[in-house]
């Protein structure tokens, strides 16, 4: 509800200020303006800047937030659900691996209308694997206790192709690799560092191994 009200406020703000929504979208996402758009922006800079700030916050709220180093080491993290509640999610490999996906893995979810949407795995909460779909303010879950059951509900590694498609185009499964296309919530244009695992590409900073200390003789 909070996210919906914020979106309504943004629309009202743009309409009242006479702002061009294309200009707001471009500046909020770091795209260049045309000469005509630059002129219109300069004429109503203060109104545009308020709408742009609101749009940027809207983008941040609806984008997956990467796990921090401390969260990865602890195997737990606080994360907001779609309804606004903040809960503790288990992001350990032991918990998430049972569902076939690790926390931070980018996936693609196909809904009942065949629409595809990118999402990131958040972690496990109340025996469900939760996802943050791009454009949604918070995490949600789909039923399924393993990768096969989740696949029936439209969840697949980003770039993964169905078995039927593999057979039709004769593409060896080994040549089909997940895309790397995650966008950091804090820095919307920066590609986060990740690691590739058997569960797909995981989008949080890998933890360096700590070498054993040699004993002094």
C-alpha positions as CSV (number, residue, x, y, z in Angstrom):
1,X,0.0,0.0,0.0
2,X,2.9,2.4,0.9
3,X,4.5,1.8,-2.4
4,X,1.2,2.3,-4.3
5,X,0.6,5.6,-2.5
6,X,4.1,6.8,-3.3
7,X,3.6,6.0,-7.0
8,X,0.3,7.9,-6.9
9,X,2.0,10.9,-5.3
10,X,4.7,10.8,-8.0
11,X,2.1,10.9,-10.8
12,X,0.2,13.8,-9.1
13,X,3.5,15.7,-8.5
14,X,4.4,15.4,-12.2
15,X,0.9,16.4,-13.4
16,X,0.7,19.4,-11.0
17,X,4.2,20.6,-11.9
18,X,3.6,20.1,-15.6
19,X,6.7,17.8,-15.7
20,X,7.4,15.6,-18.6
21,X,7.4,12.0,-17.3
22,X,10.0,11.0,-19.9
23,X,12.4,13.6,-18.5
24,X,11.8,12.3,-15.0
25,X,12.4,8.7,-16.0
26,X,15.6,9.6,-17.9
27,X,17.2,11.6,-15.2
28,X,16.2,9.2,-12.5
29,X,17.9,6.4,-14.4
30,X,20.9,8.3,-15.7
31,X,19.9,8.7,-19.3
32,X,20.9,11.8,-21.4
33,X,18.4,14.4,-22.4
34,X,17.8,15.9,-25.8
35,X,18.4,19.6,-26.3
36,X,14.6,20.3,-26.1
37,X,14.2,18.2,-23.0
38,X,17.2,20.0,-21.3
39,X,15.5,23.3,-22.1
40,X,12.2,22.1,-20.5
41,X,14.1,20.7,-17.4
42,X,15.9,24.0,-16.9
43,X,12.6,25.9,-17.0
44,X,11.1,23.9,-14.2
45,X,14.2,22.6,-12.5
46,X,12.9,22.6,-8.9
47,X,9.7,20.8,-9.8
48,X,11.6,18.2,-11.8
49,X,14.2,17.6,-9.1
50,X,11.5,16.8,-6.6
51,X,9.8,14.3,-9.0
52,X,13.2,12.8,-9.9
53,X,14.1,12.3,-6.2
54,X,10.8,10.5,-5.6
55,X,11.3,8.3,-8.7
56,X,14.8,7.4,-7.6
57,X,13.5,6.3,-4.2
58,X,10.7,4.3,-5.9
59,X,13.4,2.5,-8.0
60,X,15.5,1.7,-4.9
61,X,12.5,0.4,-3.0
62,X,11.5,-1.9,-5.9
63,X,15.0,-3.3,-6.6
64,X,16.7,-6.2,-4.9
65,X,19.3,-5.2,-2.2
66,X,22.4,-7.3,-2.2
67,X,23.4,-9.1,1.0
68,X,26.3,-7.5,2.8
69,X,29.5,-9.3,3.8
70,X,28.3,-9.5,7.5
71,X,24.9,-10.9,6.4
72,X,26.6,-13.5,4.2
73,X,28.9,-14.6,7.0
74,X,26.1,-14.8,9.5
75,X,23.8,-16.6,7.1
76,X,20.9,-14.4,8.1
77,X,19.5,-11.1,7.0
78,X,16.7,-8.7,7.7
79,X,14.5,-8.1,4.6
80,X,11.2,-6.4,3.9
81,X,8.3,-8.5,2.7
82,X,5.8,-7.2,0.1
83,X,3.4,-6.2,2.8
84,X,6.0,-4.0,4.5
85,X,6.9,-6.3,7.4
86,X,10.6,-6.8,8.0
87,X,11.6,-10.4,8.9
88,X,14.8,-12.4,9.3
89,X,15.6,-14.6,6.3
90,X,17.9,-17.6,6.3
91,X,20.4,-17.0,3.4
92,X,22.7,-19.9,4.1
93,X,23.5,-22.5,1.4
94,X,22.1,-25.2,3.6
95,X,18.7,-23.6,3.8
96,X,18.4,-22.2,0.3
97,X,20.2,-25.1,-1.5
98,X,17.3,-27.4,-0.5
99,X,15.1,-25.3,-2.9
100,X,17.7,-25.4,-5.7
101,X,18.6,-21.7,-5.6
102,X,21.0,-19.8,-3.5
103,X,20.3,-16.4,-1.9
104,X,21.3,-13.6,-4.3
105,X,20.8,-15.8,-7.4
106,X,19.0,-13.9,-10.3
107,X,16.1,-15.8,-11.8
108,X,13.3,-15.3,-14.2
109,X,9.7,-15.9,-13.2
110,X,7.0,-16.6,-15.8
111,X,3.5,-15.9,-14.5
112,X,0.2,-17.5,-15.6
113,X,-0.1,-15.0,-18.5
114,X,3.3,-16.0,-19.8
115,X,4.8,-12.7,-18.7
116,X,8.5,-12.9,-17.7
117,X,10.0,-10.9,-14.9
118,X,13.5,-10.9,-13.4
119,X,13.9,-11.5,-9.7
120,X,16.5,-12.3,-7.1
121,X,16.3,-15.0,-4.4
122,X,16.1,-13.3,-1.0
123,X,16.3,-16.4,1.3
124,X,14.2,-18.8,3.3
125,X,11.5,-17.7,5.7
126,X,8.8,-20.0,7.2
127,X,9.8,-22.9,5.0
128,X,9.4,-21.0,1.8
129,X,12.0,-19.6,-0.6
130,X,11.3,-15.9,-1.1
131,X,12.0,-13.7,-4.2
132,X,12.3,-10.0,-4.9
133,X,10.7,-9.4,-8.3
134,X,12.0,-6.3,-10.1
135,X,9.6,-3.5,-9.7
136,X,7.9,-4.9,-6.6
137,X,8.5,-3.2,-3.2
138,X,9.5,-6.2,-1.1
139,X,9.8,-10.0,-1.1
140,X,7.2,-12.6,-2.0
141,X,7.2,-16.4,-2.4
142,X,5.9,-19.1,-4.7
143,X,4.9,-22.6,-3.5
144,X,7.4,-25.3,-4.1
145,X,9.8,-27.4,-1.9
146,X,12.5,-27.9,-4.5
147,X,13.8,-26.7,-7.9
148,X,11.5,-28.9,-9.9
149,X,8.4,-27.8,-8.1
150,X,9.4,-24.2,-8.3
151,X,10.0,-24.7,-12.0
152,X,6.4,-25.7,-12.4
153,X,5.5,-22.3,-11.0
154,X,7.6,-20.5,-13.6
155,X,10.9,-20.1,-11.7
156,X,14.1,-20.7,-13.8
157,X,17.7,-19.4,-13.7
158,X,18.0,-16.3,-15.9
159,X,18.9,-17.5,-19.4
160,X,17.8,-21.1,-18.8
161,X,15.9,-22.7,-21.6
162,X,13.2,-25.4,-21.3
163,X,14.0,-29.0,-22.2
164,X,11.5,-28.8,-25.1
165,X,13.3,-25.7,-26.5
166,X,16.7,-27.4,-26.1
167,X,15.5,-30.4,-28.1
168,X,13.9,-28.2,-30.9
169,X,17.0,-26.1,-31.5
170,X,19.4,-28.9,-30.8
171,X,21.5,-26.7,-28.5
172,X,23.5,-28.8,-26.0
173,X,22.5,-28.0,-22.5
174,X,26.2,-27.4,-21.5
175,X,26.2,-24.4,-23.9
176,X,23.3,-22.7,-22.2
177,X,24.5,-20.3,-19.5
178,X,22.7,-17.9,-17.2
179,X,22.9,-14.2,-18.1
180,X,24.7,-11.8,-15.8
181,X,22.4,-8.8,-15.7
182,X,21.9,-7.8,-12.0
183,X,21.6,-4.1,-11.1
184,X,22.6,-2.9,-7.6
185,X,19.8,-1.1,-5.7
186,X,22.2,1.4,-4.2
187,X,24.0,2.1,-7.5
188,X,21.5,1.4,-10.2
189,X,24.0,1.5,-13.1
190,X,26.8,-0.4,-11.4
191,X,27.3,-4.1,-12.1
192,X,27.8,-5.9,-8.7
193,X,30.5,-8.4,-8.2
194,X,29.2,-11.9,-8.0
195,X,30.2,-15.6,-8.3
196,X,28.9,-18.4,-10.5
197,X,27.8,-21.6,-8.7
198,X,25.8,-24.7,-9.6
199,X,22.8,-22.7,-8.6
200,X,23.5,-19.9,-11.0
201,X,25.0,-16.4,-10.6
202,X,24.9,-15.1,-7.1
203,X,25.0,-11.4,-6.6
204,X,26.8,-10.5,-3.4
205,X,30.5,-10.0,-2.8
206,X,32.3,-13.3,-2.3
207,X,34.0,-13.8,1.0
208,X,37.8,-14.3,0.6
209,X,39.4,-17.3,2.2
210,X,41.5,-16.6,5.3
211,X,44.9,-18.3,5.2
212,X,46.0,-20.4,8.2
213,X,48.6,-18.7,10.3
214,X,52.0,-20.4,10.3
215,X,53.4,-21.2,13.7
216,X,56.7,-19.6,14.5
217,X,59.5,-22.1,15.2
